[in-house]
Amino acid sequence: MAAPLHTAWFNGGFMPLSEVRISPLDRAFLFGDAVYEVIPVYAGQPFLLDPHLDRLERSLHELSIRNPHRRTEWIEIISGLIEQNGGGNLSVYLQVSRGADIKRDHAFPPENVQPTVFGMVSTMAEIHPDQLGLRAITLADQRWARCDIKSTALLANLLARQAARAAGAGEAILLRDGHLSEGSASSVIIVEGGALVRRPAGPEVLPGTTTDAVFAAAARIGVTGRDEMISEQRLRQADEIWIAAATRGITPVLELDGRKIGDGRPGPVWRKVAAAFEAMKPHGTAH
């Protein structure tokens, strides 16, 4: 697991991560009343920055949390976190809560309560080519009905990921009403007849910034993609299954519920699209 680095952003300034102190009355602590975003960084340069900030702004709007910063200010915070933590290949974590009130109350606090803003950086581990791919299990999707909001209230996701770990798998793929939702911490793409298929956007799934980029990379090399509801049967019969996430890129699923996908190795479409996706990332000296 990537370890946190030393410099954080907290409510207006940079400080050592170990010195950050949050009120026990903060609504993120009491209720999970907060949103977050994770931005990958390659060679010191944020990747897909605007889509990630678009999603952060959308999540804040959907929960009626006041956006505490203009877009230019968010970019300055992110750039500062990267620079003060040495650059290289990183992930930037941003979290905004509704703030800390003077009492615990389910109702929203007064409008003059300031949102709590926290940012930190973690390293991203390099994945050796021989380690590509993972095992996955399927589970019932027991999350709430607004999964399109990137909320910090992730208990159902954590339970699903822990169930996957207990089963010796790297991800849990969630099913709701007989159809694919997404992973516990990822989007899911299947390959049918050489084309990519993903679930359409909606309140049941998080808008996938990485998935959008994967579809764009695929289109550049002539691989088509479409949005369709995917039944459990289609998932299990897919030629290839991938998961997509900001810090994992696109990873092939080699085995689902103990059954090999294809020949149990990364598939040919994944190899082509993964190369095109890799070419989209910033490259340079990862200092």
N, C-alpha and C positions, 0 to 999 in steps of 0.2 A: 504494500500500500504506500502511496506517495506520502512523504512526511511533510508537515507544514514547515515553512521557512519562518524567518524571525521577525520581519517587519509587517505590521498590519495597518489597516486604515480603520479608524473608529471615530465617528461623529465629528468629522472636520479636520482630522490630522493623522499623520503617521506616528506610530509608536511601536515599541516591542510587543509582539503578540502576547507574551507572558504578562504584560501589564494591562491588557484590556479587561475592563470590569463592567458588567451589565447588571442593571437593577433587577432584583427578583420580581419586581412588579412590571417588568417589560412584557408586553403581550406575546412576544415570540416565546418567552420562557413559560408563561402561564397557559397559553392557548394555541401555540403554533400559528399565531396571527402574523404571518410574515411571508415574504416571497424571497426567492434566491435565483441566482444564475451562475453558471460555470462556463468560463471562457477559456478555450485552449490557446496556448501560446507556443509558437515554434520559432526557434532562433531569435527569441526576444520580441517577436511580432504577433499581436493578437490575430487569431484566425476566425473569420466569420463574425467580426466584431459588431457590425451593424445589425445583422439578424438577431444576435444575442441581446443587444440592447433594446431592439424592437420588442422582443419577447418579455424582457424585464419590465418595460414600460406598460405593456399590455397586461401583465400579471398585476402590477400595481393598480392599474385602472379598474380591472375586474373586481378587485377587493376594496376599492375606494380608499386606498392608501395614497396619501399625497406623495408625489414624486419629489424627493428632496433635492434633486440636482438636474440641471440642464444637461443635454447630451454632451456638450463640450466638457462639462465638469466631470461627468462619468469617465470620459476618455482620459482626462488628466489623472483621475484617481487610478485607473487601470494602468496607465503608463508609469505612474509613480511606483505602484506596487511591483511592476516588472523590473524597473530600474533598481529600486532599493533592495530587491531580492536577487540581483545578479543576472537577470535575463536567462537565456537558454530556453529549454522546453519545459513549460510550466502550465499549471491551470490556475486561473484567478477565480476565487469564490467571492461573490457579492451577496449580501443579505440585507434586506430592508424590512423592519418590523413597523407596526403602527405606532410604537413608542411605549413609554412607561407612564401609567396613570398613577394617581395617589391611592387607588384602591383596586381590588380585584372585582371587576364588573364585566359581565358578558357584553353589555352594550358598548358601542364605540365610545372612546374618551372624547373630551372636547376637542374641537378643531385646532386649538392652539398647542396641543401636545405634539412635540417634535418626533418625527420618525427616527428610529435608531438605525444607523448605517454602519455596517461592518464589512470589511474586506480582508482577505488573506490569500496567500499563495502557497501552492503545493508543487512539488516536482512531479513530472510525469515519467514513469518508468519506460525505458526502451523495451520493446517486445522483440525477442529474437525470432527470425523466420520459422524456426523449428517449433515455436510455441504458439503459432497462429491457430486459431480455432478454439472452440470450447464445447463442453457438454451443457445441455439445458434440460430443464424439466418444465412441464406445464402445470399450472395451478389455476383455480378459480379466481377471477378478479373480484376482490372484496373491497376495493377502494370506493371513495365517494364519487358523486356524479359530476364533479367539475375538475377532471384530471387535466383539462387544458390550461389550468392555472398552475404555475410552478411554485406551489406552496411548500413551506417547510414542514407542514403536517404530513409526515411520511411514514407513520407507523405501519400501515398496511403494506407499503413497499418494503419496509425493513423486515417484516415478518416473512414476506415472500422471498426476499434475498437470503434470509437466514435458512429458510427451508431448502433453498437451492444448495447452499453451502453444506447443510447437513446431509444432503443427498450426493455430495461430491460433484456438484455442478457449478458452473460459473454464472448462470443466470436462470431466472424463472420467467417463462413466457406465459402471459396471463390471458385467460379466456373468459368471455362474458356472453351469456345467452347463445352459446354455440359458435361464437366468432372470436377471432383474434382481436385482442386489445393492443397490448404492447408489452415490453419487458418490465421487470420491476424497477429498472433504472436505465432503460434504453427503448428505442424504437425498433420495430421488427420489419424487415423486408424479406419477401420471398421471391424466388425466381421460377417462372413457369415458361417453358418454351423459349428461353433466352431473353425474356422481358422481366422487368422489375415490377412488383406489385406491392402496394402498401395500403393500409387502412385509410379511408378518407379522413380529413380533419373534422373535428367535432368535440363536444365536451367530454367524451370518454377517453381522449388521448391527448398527450401534450404535443403541441406543434413542434415538429422535429427540425431544428436548424441544421443539424448534421445530415439528416435524411434529405432535406431539400438540396443540400450541396452534393450529396451522392447522386441524386437524380440528375442534377445539372452536369456533373462529371460524366455520367453514363450517356447522356444525350450527345455530348461532344464527340463520343467515339461510336455513335450510332446504335447504342443500346436503348431501347424504348422503355418507358415506364408509365404506369397508370395507377389510379387510386380506385380501389374496389373493396367492398366488404370481403373478408377472407374467412371462410368457414373453418372449423377445426379440421375437417377432412382435407380441405385444400392445403392447410398448413402442413399436415402430416404427409401429404403426397407431393409436396413441393420438390423441385429439382435441387434447389439450394435454399437455405435459410440464413439470413444475416441479422446481426443486431448492430445498431448504430447509436453512438453516444459521443458527446463532446470530447471526453478524455480517452475513449477507446477507438475512435474512428469507426470503421466498419469491420466487424469480426465475423467470420463464418461459424455457424453452428454445425458441428460435426456429428452430433448425436442428440436426439430428442427423446426423452423418456426411455433411454436405453436402446433406441433403434438408430442405426446409422442413417445419416442423410447422404444420399448418393453412395459414393464408395468410402465415406468416412474421412475424406480429405477436402481441403478447400477446392471449390468448384471452378470451372473455367470462366464463368461469367464474373465471379468474384475476383479472380486474378486480373482480368482486364479492367474492371471498374475500379478496383483498389489501386491499381497503378495510375489511372486517370485522376482519382481522388487525391492520391499522394502528390501528384504534380501541381495541384491547386494550392498546397500549403506553402507558407513562406519558407524559404530556404536560405541558409547562410551559416555563419559561424555561431554555433550555440554556446556562447560564452557565459 
